[in-house]
Amino acid sequence: MLANALRKALPDDTSITVVDRDDAHHYQPGYLFVPFGAYTPERVVRSRRAQLADGVRFLQQGVSRVDPQRHVVLLDGGDELAYDWLVIASGTTPQPAQTPGLLDDKVWRTSAFDFYTLDGAAALHDALANFEGGRLLVHITDMPIKCPVAPLEFAFLADDYFRKRRIRHKVDITYVTPLDGAFTKPVASAALGALLEDRSIRVAADFAISHVDPDTQTIVAYDGRALPFDLLVTVPLNMGAQFVIDSGLGDDLGFVPVDKHTLRSPAYERIFAIGDATNVPTSKAGAVAHFEIDHLVENLQAAMAGRPLPSKYDGHANCFVESGRGKALLLDFNYDTEPLTGLFPVPVVGPMKLLGESRLNHLGKLAFEKIYWNLLLPGRPLPVPTLMSMAGKVPAETKG
């Protein structure tokens, strides 16, 4: 998205190069639907190169390190790529090896699965199809994670899935989280927690996992609590790219520190970062990357011209939350405002309902796949404000 937007915004003689280790671009929101058979693995993958505008160079090679002093990207194999300006968009990756016992052969991809990788989601599809009852744990290792509502969505869809198979009464579902409730934002946490209760999904809060015990098929917290499972669906620790860590550009989890409004590195003025790769205090979600694009294009143009950076990203994020039964919720928030009730994107008209279930929200989630491939990636404008608007929202203090 950024490369395509920059190609339109910058002079024709500006060289833009995208470096990536493979030519497989994944529609990651589709991972959620693969375990339940709604999407095939093939459906979510297309060529990276095919998504790039004419005039954008694609270099299929891994990155081993960045040398910010010399303005050089070191590639796997020893080649070097010089840059005048660098944008790091390397995302976040699940690291199951960071949880002791999780990768043991007795559990990994046998009774313990992830769905934050396409291979994991495909393997989980078979595990769910063969699951006839028992204790299902939907577990988050730690925050931050990519798409923080996805584990909740999985729990809701699992409830729906087992009801359709007429074995829901045989399945005990527990949502296990390191948070003190269902979500990070209090208003949304209360609403989503009520939905979990309505679906008879237990919540094990403040669960900081210490390890997985493969022999007893349990997850164990640092405080001594142990939860047994017959099927564990876990979101492993999420970390930034290894080359970010090796370059000394990341924090403890490998995310790039940037100014949360300008997305520029405070340490290196010629480096920016975007999306999940950053440490900005908002959701690691696709909508965030989308809303950051306009700001980063403006700021990069100003930086190239030696001007002060004009654009101030406000942490705007929104996401559909699949709640099962053909419905979904919609959240819209930013750094300073938590999700509120109301209508989106237009007051009175909507048509999307905020912080409430609706069939239209579910259809919106499904329609987003085509919007992603046909509008977002090519860089076409959407009728959604980049900065969060309070229009149509009901402020918390006036509700009721």
C-alpha positions as a Markdown table, in Angstrom:
| # | Residue | x | y | z |
|---|---|---|---|---|
| 1 | Met | 0.0 | 0.0 | 0.0 |
| 2 | Leu | 2.7 | 2.4 | 1.0 |
| 3 | Ala | 4.9 | 1.7 | -2.1 |
| 4 | Asn | 1.9 | 2.2 | -4.4 |
| 5 | Ala | 0.9 | 5.5 | -2.6 |
| 6 | Leu | 4.5 | 6.8 | -2.8 |
| 7 | Arg | 4.8 | 6.0 | -6.5 |
| 8 | Lys | 1.8 | 8.3 | -7.1 |
| 9 | Ala | 3.1 | 11.0 | -4.8 |
| 10 | Leu | 6.8 | 11.2 | -5.5 |
| 11 | Pro | 8.6 | 12.4 | -8.7 |
| 12 | Asp | 9.0 | 9.8 | -11.4 |
| 13 | Asp | 12.8 | 9.8 | -11.0 |
| 14 | Thr | 12.5 | 8.7 | -7.4 |
| 15 | Ser | 13.6 | 5.1 | -7.1 |
| 16 | Ile | 11.3 | 3.0 | -4.9 |
| 17 | Thr | 12.3 | -0.6 | -4.0 |
| 18 | Val | 10.3 | -3.1 | -2.0 |
| 19 | Val | 12.5 | -5.9 | -0.5 |
| 20 | Asp | 10.8 | -9.1 | 0.7 |
| 21 | Arg | 11.9 | -12.7 | 1.3 |
| 22 | Asp | 9.3 | -14.3 | -1.0 |
| 23 | Asp | 6.6 | -13.5 | -3.5 |
| 24 | Ala | 3.6 | -14.7 | -1.4 |
| 25 | His | 1.5 | -11.8 | -0.1 |
| 26 | His | -1.1 | -13.1 | 2.4 |
| 27 | Tyr | -4.5 | -11.7 | 3.2 |
| 28 | Gln | -4.0 | -12.3 | 6.9 |
| 29 | Pro | -7.6 | -11.6 | 8.1 |
| 30 | Gly | -8.5 | -14.7 | 6.1 |
| 31 | Tyr | -6.5 | -16.9 | 8.5 |
| 32 | Leu | -9.4 | -16.7 | 11.0 |
| 33 | Phe | -11.8 | -18.4 | 8.5 |
| 34 | Val | -9.4 | -21.2 | 7.4 |
| 35 | Pro | -9.8 | -23.4 | 10.5 |
| 36 | Phe | -13.6 | -23.4 | 10.1 |
| 37 | Gly | -13.5 | -24.3 | 6.4 |
| 38 | Ala | -15.0 | -20.9 | 5.2 |
| 39 | Tyr | -11.7 | -20.1 | 3.3 |
| 40 | Thr | -9.2 | -22.4 | 1.7 |
| 41 | Pro | -5.5 | -21.7 | 2.3 |
| 42 | Glu | -5.1 | -21.0 | -1.4 |
| 43 | Arg | -7.6 | -18.2 | -1.3 |
| 44 | Val | -5.6 | -15.9 | 1.0 |
| 45 | Val | -2.3 | -15.9 | -1.0 |
| 46 | Arg | -1.4 | -13.9 | -4.1 |
| 47 | Ser | 1.8 | -12.7 | -5.7 |
| 48 | Arg | 3.5 | -9.7 | -3.9 |
| 49 | Arg | 5.0 | -8.5 | -7.2 |
| 50 | Ala | 1.5 | -8.4 | -8.8 |
| 51 | Gln | 0.3 | -6.0 | -6.2 |
| 52 | Leu | 2.9 | -3.4 | -6.9 |
| 53 | Ala | 2.4 | -0.4 | -9.2 |
| 54 | Asp | 4.5 | 0.0 | -12.4 |
| 55 | Gly | 7.7 | 1.8 | -11.5 |
| 56 | Val | 8.1 | 0.1 | -8.1 |
| 57 | Arg | 11.1 | -2.3 | -8.1 |
| 58 | Phe | 10.6 | -5.6 | -6.3 |
| 59 | Leu | 13.6 | -7.4 | -4.9 |
| 60 | Gln | 13.0 | -10.9 | -3.6 |
| 61 | Gln | 15.6 | -11.4 | -1.0 |
| 62 | Gly | 15.9 | -11.7 | 2.7 |
| 63 | Val | 17.2 | -8.9 | 4.9 |
| 64 | Ser | 19.9 | -9.8 | 7.5 |
| 65 | Arg | 20.6 | -6.4 | 9.0 |
| 66 | Val | 20.3 | -2.6 | 8.6 |
| 67 | Asp | 23.3 | -0.3 | 9.0 |
| 68 | Pro | 21.8 | 3.1 | 9.7 |
| 69 | Gln | 25.2 | 4.8 | 10.0 |
| 70 | Arg | 26.1 | 3.9 | 6.4 |
| 71 | His | 22.4 | 4.0 | 5.1 |
| 72 | Val | 22.7 | 0.4 | 3.9 |
| 73 | Val | 20.4 | -2.6 | 4.1 |
| 74 | Leu | 22.5 | -5.9 | 4.2 |
| 75 | Leu | 20.7 | -8.7 | 2.3 |
| 76 | Asp | 21.0 | -12.4 | 2.8 |
| 77 | Gly | 24.0 | -13.7 | 0.9 |
| 78 | Gly | 26.0 | -10.6 | 1.5 |
| 79 | Asp | 24.7 | -8.1 | -1.0 |
| 80 | Glu | 24.1 | -4.5 | 0.1 |
| 81 | Leu | 21.3 | -2.1 | -0.8 |
| 82 | Ala | 22.0 | 1.6 | -0.2 |
| 83 | Tyr | 19.1 | 3.9 | 0.7 |
| 84 | Asp | 18.4 | 7.6 | 1.2 |
| 85 | Trp | 15.2 | 6.9 | 3.1 |
| 86 | Leu | 14.1 | 3.7 | 4.7 |
| 87 | Val | 10.6 | 2.5 | 5.8 |
| 88 | Ile | 10.5 | -0.6 | 7.9 |
| 89 | Ala | 7.3 | -2.5 | 7.3 |
| 90 | Ser | 8.4 | -5.9 | 8.6 |
| 91 | Gly | 5.3 | -6.7 | 10.7 |
| 92 | Thr | 5.2 | -9.0 | 13.7 |
| 93 | Thr | 5.7 | -12.8 | 13.8 |
| 94 | Pro | 4.5 | -15.4 | 16.3 |
| 95 | Gln | 7.3 | -17.1 | 18.2 |
| 96 | Pro | 6.0 | -20.4 | 19.8 |
| 97 | Ala | 9.6 | -21.3 | 20.8 |
| 98 | Gln | 9.4 | -18.5 | 23.4 |
| 99 | Thr | 7.0 | -20.6 | 25.5 |
| 100 | Pro | 8.7 | -23.6 | 27.1 |
| 101 | Gly | 7.1 | -26.9 | 26.2 |
| 102 | Leu | 4.9 | -25.6 | 23.5 |
| 103 | Leu | 6.9 | -27.0 | 20.6 |
| 104 | Asp | 7.2 | -30.4 | 22.2 |
| 105 | Asp | 6.2 | -33.2 | 19.8 |
| 106 | Lys | 3.6 | -34.4 | 22.3 |
| 107 | Val | 1.5 | -31.3 | 21.8 |
| 108 | Trp | 2.6 | -29.0 | 18.9 |
| 109 | Arg | 0.3 | -29.5 | 15.9 |
| 110 | Thr | -1.1 | -32.5 | 17.8 |
| 111 | Ser | -3.2 | -31.0 | 20.5 |
| 112 | Ala | -1.8 | -27.4 | 20.4 |
| 113 | Phe | -2.2 | -25.2 | 17.4 |
| 114 | Asp | -1.9 | -21.6 | 16.3 |
| 115 | Phe | -3.9 | -19.8 | 13.6 |
| 116 | Tyr | -1.6 | -16.8 | 13.2 |
| 117 | Thr | 0.3 | -18.6 | 10.4 |
| 118 | Leu | -1.3 | -20.1 | 7.4 |
| 119 | Asp | 0.2 | -23.6 | 8.1 |
| 120 | Gly | -1.1 | -23.4 | 11.6 |
| 121 | Ala | -4.6 | -22.4 | 10.5 |
| 122 | Ala | -4.7 | -25.2 | 7.9 |
| 123 | Ala | -3.6 | -27.8 | 10.5 |
| 124 | Leu | -6.2 | -26.5 | 13.0 |
| 125 | His | -8.9 | -27.0 | 10.4 |
| 126 | Asp | -8.2 | -30.8 | 10.5 |
| 127 | Ala | -8.0 | -30.8 | 14.3 |
| 128 | Leu | -11.3 | -29.1 | 14.7 |
| 129 | Ala | -13.0 | -31.4 | 12.2 |
| 130 | Asn | -11.8 | -34.4 | 14.3 |
| 131 | Phe | -12.6 | -32.8 | 17.7 |
| 132 | Glu | -15.6 | -34.6 | 19.3 |
| 133 | Gly | -15.6 | -32.9 | 22.7 |
| 134 | Gly | -13.5 | -31.9 | 25.6 |
| 135 | Arg | -11.7 | -28.9 | 27.0 |
| 136 | Leu | -10.8 | -26.2 | 24.4 |
| 137 | Leu | -8.6 | -23.4 | 25.5 |
| 138 | Val | -8.3 | -20.2 | 23.4 |
| 139 | His | -5.1 | -18.7 | 24.8 |
| 140 | Ile | -3.1 | -15.4 | 24.4 |
| 141 | Thr | 0.5 | -15.6 | 25.6 |
| 142 | Asp | 1.2 | -11.9 | 26.0 |
| 143 | Met | 0.4 | -8.5 | 24.5 |
| 144 | Pro | 0.9 | -6.9 | 22.1 |
| 145 | Ile | -0.4 | -9.3 | 19.4 |
| 146 | Lys | -1.3 | -8.9 | 15.8 |
| 147 | Cys | -5.1 | -8.2 | 15.5 |
| 148 | Pro | -5.9 | -8.3 | 19.3 |
| 149 | Val | -9.6 | -9.2 | 18.7 |
| 150 | Ala | -8.8 | -12.3 | 16.6 |
| 151 | Pro | -8.6 | -14.7 | 19.6 |
| 152 | Leu | -12.0 | -13.4 | 20.7 |
| 153 | Glu | -13.3 | -13.9 | 17.2 |
| 154 | Phe | -12.0 | -17.5 | 17.2 |
| 155 | Ala | -13.7 | -18.2 | 20.5 |
| 156 | Phe | -17.0 | -16.9 | 19.2 |
| 157 | Leu | -16.7 | -18.8 | 15.9 |
| 158 | Ala | -15.7 | -22.0 | 17.7 |
| 159 | Asp | -18.9 | -21.7 | 19.8 |
| 160 | Asp | -20.9 | -21.3 | 16.5 |
| 161 | Tyr | -19.0 | -24.1 | 14.8 |
| 162 | Phe | -19.7 | -26.6 | 17.5 |
| 163 | Arg | -23.3 | -25.6 | 17.8 |
| 164 | Lys | -23.8 | -26.3 | 14.1 |
| 165 | Arg | -22.2 | -29.7 | 14.6 |
| 166 | Arg | -24.6 | -30.3 | 17.5 |
| 167 | Ile | -21.8 | -31.0 | 19.9 |
| 168 | Arg | -21.5 | -27.7 | 21.7 |
| 169 | His | -22.7 | -29.3 | 24.9 |
| 170 | Lys | -19.7 | -31.6 | 24.8 |
| 171 | Val | -17.1 | -28.8 | 24.4 |
| 172 | Asp | -16.0 | -26.6 | 27.4 |
| 173 | Ile | -14.5 | -23.4 | 26.0 |
| 174 | Thr | -12.2 | -21.2 | 28.1 |
| 175 | Tyr | -10.8 | -17.9 | 26.9 |
| 176 | Val | -7.4 | -17.5 | 28.6 |
| 177 | Thr | -5.8 | -14.0 | 28.6 |
| 178 | Pro | -3.0 | -12.1 | 30.3 |
| 179 | Leu | -5.4 | -9.1 | 30.5 |
| 180 | Asp | -7.8 | -8.5 | 33.4 |
| 181 | Gly | -10.8 | -8.8 | 31.0 |
| 182 | Ala | -11.8 | -9.6 | 27.5 |
| 183 | Phe | -10.0 | -6.7 | 25.8 |
| 184 | Thr | -7.6 | -3.8 | 26.4 |
| 185 | Lys | -10.2 | -1.0 | 26.4 |
| 186 | Pro | -12.6 | -1.0 | 29.3 |
| 187 | Val | -15.9 | -0.2 | 27.5 |
| 188 | Ala | -15.1 | -2.7 | 24.7 |
| 189 | Ser | -13.9 | -5.2 | 27.3 |
| 190 | Ala | -17.3 | -5.1 | 29.1 |
| 191 | Ala | -19.3 | -5.5 | 25.9 |
| 192 | Leu | -17.1 | -8.4 | 24.6 |
| 193 | Gly | -17.0 | -10.0 | 28.1 |
| 194 | Ala | -20.8 | -10.0 | 28.1 |
| 195 | Leu | -20.8 | -11.8 | 24.8 |
| 196 | Leu | -18.5 | -14.4 | 26.1 |
| 197 | Glu | -20.8 | -15.0 | 29.0 |
| 198 | Asp | -23.8 | -15.2 | 26.7 |
| 199 | Arg | -22.0 | -17.9 | 24.7 |
| 200 | Ser | -21.1 | -19.8 | 27.9 |
| 201 | Ile | -17.4 | -19.2 | 27.3 |
| 202 | Arg | -15.4 | -19.1 | 30.5 |
| 203 | Val | -12.7 | -16.4 | 31.0 |
| 204 | Ala | -9.4 | -17.1 | 32.8 |
| 205 | Ala | -8.0 | -13.6 | 33.2 |
| 206 | Asp | -4.6 | -12.4 | 34.4 |
| 207 | Phe | -3.1 | -15.7 | 33.2 |
| 208 | Ala | 0.6 | -15.1 | 32.6 |
| 209 | Ile | 1.8 | -18.4 | 31.1 |
| 210 | Ser | 5.0 | -19.9 | 32.4 |
| 211 | His | 5.1 | -23.1 | 30.3 |
| 212 | Val | 3.2 | -25.9 | 28.7 |
| 213 | Asp | 3.4 | -29.3 | 30.4 |
| 214 | Pro | 3.2 | -31.8 | 27.5 |
| 215 | Asp | 2.9 | -34.8 | 29.7 |
| 216 | Thr | -0.2 | -33.6 | 31.5 |
| 217 | Gln | -1.5 | -31.5 | 28.6 |
| 218 | Thr | -1.8 | -28.4 | 30.7 |
| 219 | Ile | -0.7 | -24.7 | 30.5 |
| 220 | Val | 0.8 | -23.4 | 33.7 |
| 221 | Ala | 0.9 | -19.8 | 34.9 |
| 222 | Tyr | 3.6 | -18.2 | 36.9 |
| 223 | Asp | 1.1 | -18.0 | 39.9 |
| 224 | Gly | 0.8 | -21.8 | 39.8 |
| 225 | Arg | -2.6 | -22.0 | 38.1 |
| 226 | Ala | -2.8 | -25.0 | 35.7 |
| 227 | Leu | -5.4 | -25.4 | 33.0 |
| 228 | Pro | -5.8 | -28.8 | 31.3 |
| 229 | Phe | -6.7 | -29.0 | 27.6 |
| 230 | Asp | -7.8 | -31.5 | 25.0 |
| 231 | Leu | -7.3 | -28.8 | 22.3 |
| 232 | Leu | -5.2 | -25.7 | 22.8 |
| 233 | Val | -5.5 | -22.8 | 20.3 |
| 234 | Thr | -2.8 | -20.4 | 21.3 |
| 235 | Val | -1.5 | -17.1 | 20.1 |
| 236 | Pro | 2.2 | -17.3 | 20.8 |
| 237 | Leu | 4.4 | -14.4 | 21.8 |
| 238 | Asn | 4.5 | -11.8 | 19.0 |
| 239 | Met | 7.9 | -10.3 | 18.1 |
| 240 | Gly | 9.3 | -8.0 | 15.5 |
| 241 | Ala | 11.6 | -9.1 | 12.7 |
| 242 | Gln | 14.9 | -10.7 | 13.6 |
| 243 | Phe | 16.8 | -8.2 | 11.3 |
| 244 | Val | 15.3 | -5.3 | 13.4 |
| 245 | Ile | 16.7 | -6.9 | 16.6 |
| 246 | Asp | 20.1 | -7.7 | 15.0 |
| 247 | Ser | 20.4 | -4.1 | 13.8 |
| 248 | Gly | 19.8 | -2.6 | 17.2 |
| 249 | Leu | 16.7 | -0.8 | 15.9 |
| 250 | Gly | 14.1 | -2.5 | 18.1 |
| 251 | Asp | 12.8 | -2.5 | 21.6 |
| 252 | Asp | 12.8 | -5.6 | 23.8 |
| 253 | Leu | 10.3 | -7.4 | 21.5 |
| 254 | Gly | 11.9 | -6.2 | 18.3 |
| 255 | Phe | 9.4 | -3.4 | 17.5 |
| 256 | Val | 10.8 | -0.2 | 16.0 |
| 257 | Pro | 10.5 | 2.8 | 18.4 |
| 258 | Val | 9.0 | 5.8 | 16.4 |
| 259 | Asp | 7.3 | 9.0 | 17.2 |
| 260 | Lys | 3.7 | 7.9 | 17.6 |
| 261 | His | 2.4 | 10.8 | 15.5 |
| 262 | Thr | 5.0 | 11.2 | 12.7 |
| 263 | Leu | 6.2 | 7.5 | 12.6 |
| 264 | Arg | 9.8 | 8.7 | 12.3 |
| 265 | Ser | 12.6 | 7.1 | 14.3 |
| 266 | Pro | 13.8 | 9.4 | 17.0 |
| 267 | Ala | 17.3 | 7.9 | 16.7 |
| 268 | Tyr | 17.7 | 7.9 | 12.9 |
| 269 | Glu | 16.0 | 10.7 | 10.9 |
| 270 | Arg | 16.2 | 8.8 | 7.6 |
| 271 | Ile | 14.2 | 5.8 | 9.0 |
| 272 | Phe | 10.5 | 5.6 | 9.4 |
| 273 | Ala | 8.4 | 2.5 | 10.3 |
| 274 | Ile | 4.7 | 1.6 | 9.7 |
| 275 | Gly | 2.2 | -1.0 | 10.7 |
| 276 | Asp | 2.9 | -3.9 | 13.1 |
| 277 | Ala | 6.6 | -3.2 | 12.9 |
| 278 | Thr | 6.3 | -0.1 | 15.1 |
| 279 | Asn | 5.9 | 0.3 | 18.9 |
| 280 | Val | 3.1 | 2.8 | 18.6 |
| 281 | Pro | 0.5 | 2.3 | 21.4 |
| 282 | Thr | -2.5 | 1.2 | 19.3 |
| 283 | Ser | -3.7 | -2.0 | 17.8 |
| 284 | Lys | -1.4 | -4.0 | 15.5 |
| 285 | Ala | -4.1 | -4.2 | 12.9 |
| 286 | Gly | -4.4 | -3.8 | 9.2 |
| 287 | Ala | -6.6 | -0.7 | 9.6 |
| 288 | Val | -3.8 | 1.0 | 11.5 |
| 289 | Ala | -1.3 | 0.5 | 8.6 |
| 290 | His | -4.0 | 1.8 | 6.2 |
| 291 | Phe | -4.7 | 4.9 | 8.3 |
| 292 | Glu | -0.9 | 5.5 | 8.8 |
| 293 | Ile | -0.3 | 5.6 | 5.0 |
| 294 | Asp | -1.5 | 9.1 | 4.3 |
| 295 | His | 0.4 | 10.5 | 7.2 |
| 296 | Leu | 3.6 | 8.7 | 6.3 |
| 297 | Val | 3.4 | 9.8 | 2.6 |
| 298 | Glu | 3.1 | 13.5 | 3.7 |
| 299 | Asn | 5.8 | 13.2 | 6.3 |
| 300 | Leu | 8.2 | 11.5 | 4.0 |
| 301 | Gln | 7.7 | 14.1 | 1.3 |
| 302 | Ala | 8.4 | 16.8 | 3.9 |
| 303 | Ala | 11.5 | 15.1 | 5.2 |
| 304 | Met | 12.9 | 14.7 | 1.7 |
| 305 | Ala | 12.4 | 18.5 | 1.2 |
| 306 | Gly | 13.9 | 19.3 | 4.6 |
| 307 | Arg | 10.7 | 20.7 | 6.0 |
| 308 | Pro | 9.1 | 20.0 | 9.4 |
| 309 | Leu | 6.9 | 16.9 | 9.4 |
| 310 | Pro | 3.3 | 18.2 | 9.0 |
| 311 | Ser | 1.1 | 15.1 | 9.5 |
| 312 | Lys | 0.0 | 13.8 | 12.9 |
| 313 | Tyr | -1.3 | 10.3 | 13.1 |
| 314 | Asp | -3.8 | 10.0 | 16.0 |
| 315 | Gly | -3.7 | 6.2 | 16.6 |
| 316 | His | -6.9 | 5.7 | 14.7 |
| 317 | Ala | -7.9 | 2.0 | 14.5 |
| 318 | Asn | -11.0 | 0.1 | 13.7 |
| 319 | Cys | -11.9 | -3.5 | 13.3 |
| 320 | Phe | -14.8 | -5.8 | 12.8 |
| 321 | Val | -15.2 | -8.5 | 15.5 |
| 322 | Glu | -16.9 | -11.7 | 14.3 |
| 323 | Ser | -19.2 | -12.8 | 17.1 |
| 324 | Gly | -20.6 | -15.9 | 15.4 |
| 325 | Arg | -24.2 | -16.6 | 14.4 |
| 326 | Gly | -23.8 | -14.5 | 11.3 |
| 327 | Lys | -23.1 | -11.2 | 13.2 |
| 328 | Ala | -20.2 | -9.0 | 14.0 |
| 329 | Leu | -19.3 | -5.9 | 16.0 |
| 330 | Leu | -17.4 | -2.9 | 14.9 |
| 331 | Leu | -14.8 | -1.0 | 17.0 |
| 332 | Asp | -13.4 | 2.5 | 16.2 |
| 333 | Phe | -10.9 | 4.2 | 18.5 |
| 334 | Asn | -7.6 | 6.0 | 18.7 |
| 335 | Tyr | -4.9 | 6.9 | 21.2 |
| 336 | Asp | -7.2 | 9.0 | 23.4 |
| 337 | Thr | -10.7 | 7.6 | 22.8 |
| 338 | Glu | -11.8 | 4.1 | 23.5 |
| 339 | Pro | -14.5 | 2.3 | 21.4 |
| 340 | Leu | -17.9 | 3.9 | 21.8 |
| 341 | Thr | -21.4 | 3.1 | 20.6 |
| 342 | Gly | -22.9 | 4.9 | 17.6 |
| 343 | Leu | -22.9 | 4.6 | 13.9 |
| 344 | Phe | -20.1 | 4.5 | 11.4 |
| 345 | Pro | -18.9 | 6.1 | 9.1 |
| 346 | Val | -21.8 | 8.6 | 8.8 |
| 347 | Pro | -23.9 | 9.9 | 11.7 |
| 348 | Val | -27.6 | 8.8 | 11.6 |
| 349 | Val | -27.0 | 7.1 | 8.3 |
| 350 | Gly | -24.3 | 4.7 | 9.4 |
| 351 | Pro | -24.8 | 2.1 | 8.1 |
| 352 | Met | -22.4 | 0.2 | 10.4 |
| 353 | Lys | -23.3 | -0.2 | 14.1 |
| 354 | Leu | -20.5 | 0.5 | 16.6 |
| 355 | Leu | -19.9 | -1.7 | 19.6 |
| 356 | Gly | -23.0 | -3.7 | 18.9 |
| 357 | Glu | -23.8 | -6.9 | 17.0 |
| 358 | Ser | -25.4 | -6.7 | 13.5 |
| 359 | Arg | -25.7 | -8.8 | 10.4 |
| 360 | Leu | -24.5 | -5.8 | 8.3 |
| 361 | Asn | -21.2 | -5.7 | 10.3 |
| 362 | His | -20.6 | -9.3 | 9.5 |
| 363 | Leu | -21.3 | -8.7 | 5.8 |
| 364 | Gly | -18.9 | -5.7 | 6.0 |
| 365 | Lys | -16.2 | -8.0 | 7.3 |
| 366 | Leu | -16.7 | -10.5 | 4.5 |
| 367 | Ala | -16.8 | -7.7 | 1.9 |
| 368 | Phe | -13.5 | -6.3 | 3.2 |
| 369 | Glu | -11.6 | -9.1 | 1.4 |
| 370 | Lys | -12.5 | -7.6 | -2.0 |
| 371 | Ile | -11.9 | -4.0 | -0.8 |
| 372 | Tyr | -8.4 | -5.1 | 0.4 |
| 373 | Trp | -7.3 | -6.6 | -2.9 |
| 374 | Asn | -9.0 | -4.1 | -5.3 |
| 375 | Leu | -8.9 | -0.8 | -3.4 |
| 376 | Leu | -6.5 | -0.7 | -0.5 |
| 377 | Leu | -3.5 | -2.4 | -2.0 |
| 378 | Pro | -3.6 | -0.4 | -5.3 |
| 379 | Gly | -3.9 | 2.8 | -3.1 |
| 380 | Arg | -7.3 | 3.9 | -4.1 |
| 381 | Pro | -9.1 | 6.2 | -1.6 |
| 382 | Leu | -11.8 | 4.9 | 0.7 |
| 383 | Pro | -14.7 | 7.0 | 2.1 |
| 384 | Val | -13.4 | 6.6 | 5.6 |
| 385 | Pro | -11.6 | 9.4 | 7.5 |
| 386 | Thr | -7.9 | 8.7 | 8.3 |
| 387 | Leu | -8.2 | 10.6 | 11.6 |
| 388 | Met | -10.8 | 9.3 | 14.0 |
| 389 | Ser | -14.0 | 11.3 | 14.0 |
| 390 | Met | -16.4 | 11.6 | 16.9 |
| 391 | Ala | -19.3 | 12.1 | 14.4 |
| 392 | Gly | -22.0 | 9.5 | 15.0 |
| 393 | Lys | -20.5 | 8.3 | 18.3 |
| 394 | Val | -22.1 | 8.5 | 21.7 |
| 395 | Pro | -19.7 | 9.9 | 24.3 |
| 396 | Ala | -19.3 | 7.6 | 27.3 |
| 397 | Glu | -20.5 | 10.2 | 29.8 |
| 398 | Thr | -23.8 | 10.8 | 28.0 |
| 399 | Lys | -24.8 | 7.2 | 27.3 |
| 400 | Gly | -28.0 | 5.9 | 28.9 |
